[in-house]
Amino acid sequence: MFRYRMRVGVPLDVAAARMADIAWQARLHPLIHSVTEMPAGEGETRRYVIRDRMRFGPIPLRTTYTAAVLEAGPQRVRTRARQRPGVTVDNVTRLSVDGDAVDIVTEITLRAPRPLFRYAITAAEAAHREMGRRIEAELA
């Protein structure tokens, strides 16, 4: 698990809408190559198929996975991404007004088979922290 914080200068409703819009976030994510919205499943607000471009040392990797928005409220957004073999990334984002800004705290919990875990958590944390910096700049 890891956590990161953002502080943005847009109204709470705008920040919450952006944090619940995976397609919007994808353009700021350093690994995502493409996003396709699909029909939402049971218990989902939205569902996407995402294609990443990653590297494992000198080897380029392309991965495809699904991501769903499970909850999209003004103060809390929950998403879940699933990728084979057995990788799940749960994201809980909490938003609160702090003066003239919105404070956003995102907590990521990643589960993966033991041989993949270290690589997956390292790549996920680096990508999400970079995306967080880009979101802050975009919503300054």
N, C-alpha and C positions, 0 to 999 in steps of 0.2 A: 504494500500500500504506500502511496505517496500523496502529498497534498501540495497545492500551490494556490497563490492568492493573486487576484487582479483588482485594480481599482480603476473605474471608468467614469467618464463625465457625461453619460447619457442618462435619461430617466429610467427608473426601475423597470417599467414595462418594456422599454426598448431593449435593455440589457437582458431581461428574462427571455424575450422573444429570440434574441440572437443566440443565447445559450441553449435554447431548445431547437435551433435550426442547424442540424448537422451539415446540410448542404452549404450553408453560409460559412460555418466554421471550417469546412473542408478546404476552402480556397486559402485559408491561413495556416493549414496544417502542413508541415514540411514533408511529409511522406505520402500524402494522398494525391493520387493521380486523377481519379474520376469518381463521381458519385451519381448513382441512379436511384431515384425514389421509386419505391414499390408500394403495392397496397399494404396498409397496416394490418398486422395480425391481431389476434385477441389480446387485450390488455395493452395494446400499443397505440400511441398517438400517430406516429409516423415510423416508416421502415425504409431502410436504404441498403443498397449493395455498394460497397466501397472497394476500390482497387488502389493498393499502395505500391509504391516503388521503394524498395529498401536495398540495403547492401549487407552482406555477411562477409566482412573483409573485402576481398576483391570481387566477390561473386554478387552480381545483381540478382535481386529477388523481386518477384511480383507476387503479391498476395491478394486474394479476394475474400471478403468477409461481409457479414450483415451487421447492421447497427440499427437499434430501435430506440425511439423516445418512449419511455414508459410513463413519465410524469412531466408535465409542463405547466407549472404554476408560477406565480409572480415572485415567489421567494425560494422555490426549490424546483430543480430540474433533475430527472434521473434518466440515464441512458444505459444501454447495455450493447456491447459489441461481442460477436461470437465468430471465432475463426477455427478452422480445423488445423491441427488435431487437438481439440480440447482447450482452446484458449478463450477465456472470457474476461472482458474488461467492463467492470461496473463503474459508473461515473455518477457521483452525487454532487450537484452544484447548489450551493446556498447563496442567496443574494440578499443584501440588506442595504438600506439607505444610510449613509454616513455623511451628514452635512450636505454638501452640494455634489456628492459623488455616490456611486454604488460600489459597495465592497462585494467581491465575488470570491468565494472560497470553493475550490473544486477538490474533491477527494476521489482518488482512483484506486480501485481494488482489482488486482489482476490475478487470475488463476490460470496456470498452465502446467502441462506435464513437466516433471522435474528436469528432463534434458533441455527443455526450451525455456524454462522459467527465467534464468539469469539474462539471457539474450532479450527475451520479450519485455521484461520489466525495465531493463536499461534503455531499450529503444523507445518504449512507450513513455517513460519519464522524460527523456530528452525531447521527444517530439511534442509532448503536451506542454512542457515548460516553454518551448519555443513558440508554440501556438498561443499560449497565454500572453507572452510578450507582444505578439502580433495583434491579438485581440485588444490589449490595452492601448496600443498605438492607434488601431482602427477606431476605437470607441472613445478616444481621449476627449 
